[in-house]
């Protein structure tokens, strides 16, 4: 008595999958996928690290501002009690305010410039290597045909 598996005819796609051409195309597709992922993963890692850096800078800046405000409130309250002076409507920027603004601005500029340079320089090299590899494969194919 024949088994169920033996009596079932082979599917036409099974015959196609067994051809050498199909196997070659599959290998090429897998290689291209690997190359694409090799380029994407480092870029995603860079983007994630940039987001973390920006978040940390923002948290640091907010912490400084919060501490400064609480320190100024306490200082202002004690001054007002001891001197009986009314609060001024406009407070001038202190050296600490300018220093905070300066370091935050420089950090953002350095981060932005780094990302621009990376985008401009990083992408170009990968494309040049890929084009050189394709040209070499074309030359090899033309030599085989001759």
C-alpha positions as a printed Julia matrix, in Angstrom:
146×3 Matrix{Float64}:
  0.0    0.0     0.0
  1.62   3.32   -1.09
  1.94   6.1     1.44
  0.24   9.48    1.07
  3.52  11.32    0.47
  4.62   9.06   -2.38
  1.3    9.26   -4.24
  1.28  13.07   -4.27
  2.74  14.55   -7.52
  5.55  17.12   -7.26
  4.52  20.73   -7.44
  5.76  22.66  -10.54
  7.48  25.25   -8.33
  9.54  22.46   -6.8
 11.06  21.78  -10.23
 11.86  25.49  -10.68
 13.45  25.66   -7.22
 15.81  22.84   -8.14
 17.24  24.61  -11.23
 20.76  26.07  -10.95
 19.57  29.44  -12.28
 17.05  29.77   -9.48
 19.67  28.84   -6.89
 22.05  31.46   -8.33
 19.37  34.15   -8.23
 18.52  33.2    -4.66
 22.19  33.45   -3.63
 22.49  36.84   -5.34
 19.35  38.1    -3.64
 20.58  36.94   -0.23
 23.94  38.63   -0.84
 22.24  41.92   -1.78
 20.06  41.71    1.32
 23.17  41.22    3.44
 24.88  44.22    1.82
 21.85  46.43    2.32
 21.52  45.41    5.96
 25.25  45.99    6.4
 24.71  49.62    5.37
 21.44  50.22    7.19
 22.31  48.83   10.62
 25.27  51.2    11.29
 23.19  54.19   10.14
 20.32  53.21   12.44
 22.8   52.82   15.3
 24.19  56.31   14.6
 20.7   57.8    14.52
 19.8   56.09   17.81
 22.99  57.34   19.48
 22.34  60.87   18.19
 18.83  60.76   19.66
 20.23  59.58   22.99
 22.84  62.38   22.96
 20.2   65.02   22.25
 17.95  63.62   24.97
 20.8   63.63   27.51
 21.74  67.21   26.58
 18.13  68.29   26.98
 17.79  66.53   30.35
 21.08  68.07   31.52
 19.98  71.54   30.4
 16.58  71.19   32.09
 18.25  70.03   35.31
 20.53  73.06   35.33
 17.64  75.43   34.69
 15.49  73.82   37.41
 18.33  73.96   39.95
 19.08  77.54   39.0
 15.44  78.57   39.38
 15.08  76.98   42.81
 18.37  78.55   43.92
 17.28  81.97   42.63
 13.87  81.7    44.32
 15.45  80.9    47.66
 18.04  83.63   47.27
 15.46  86.14   46.12
 13.08  85.33   48.97
 15.79  85.73   51.61
 16.95  89.01   50.05
 13.42  90.37   49.9
 12.8   89.47   53.54
 16.02  90.97   54.78
 15.99  94.14   52.66
 12.26  94.49   52.1
 12.93  95.11   48.41
 10.36  94.48   45.73
 11.18  92.0    42.93
 12.28  93.43   39.59
 10.09  92.65   36.6
 12.98  91.81   34.24
 15.99  89.82   35.32
 19.19  90.26   33.32
 21.08  87.25   32.05
 23.85  86.05   34.28
 27.19  84.57   33.26
 25.79  81.13   34.08
 22.89  81.67   31.65
 25.29  82.61   28.85
 27.57  79.66   29.63
 24.62  77.26   29.57
 23.37  78.68   26.28
 26.87  78.6    24.78
 27.56  74.94   25.64
 24.12  73.82   24.53
 24.5   75.65   21.2
 28.0   74.31   20.59
 26.87  70.77   21.4
 23.98  71.02   18.94
 26.21  72.49   16.23
 28.88  69.8    16.66
 26.24  67.09   16.59
 24.63  68.57   13.47
 27.92  69.04   11.64
 28.96  65.49   12.5
 25.73  64.12   11.07
 26.02  66.2     7.89
 29.63  65.12    7.32
 28.69  61.5     7.97
 25.81  61.66    5.47
 27.92  63.37    2.82
 31.04  61.26    3.19
 29.66  57.92    4.38
 27.11  57.38    1.61
 29.45  58.31   -1.23
 32.08  55.73   -0.39
 29.59  52.87   -0.28
 28.17  53.83   -3.69
 31.63  54.08   -5.25
 32.59  50.64   -3.96
 29.33  49.16   -5.22
 29.77  50.72   -8.69
 33.38  49.52   -8.9
 32.25  45.99   -8.01
 29.55  46.05  -10.68
 31.98  47.3   -13.34
 34.4   44.52  -12.45
 31.63  41.9   -12.7
 30.62  43.29  -16.1
 34.21  43.08  -17.35
 34.49  39.51  -16.12
 31.21  38.64  -17.88
 32.42  40.19  -21.15
 35.7   38.26  -20.96
 33.81  34.99  -20.49
 31.6   35.7   -23.52
 34.64  36.28  -25.76
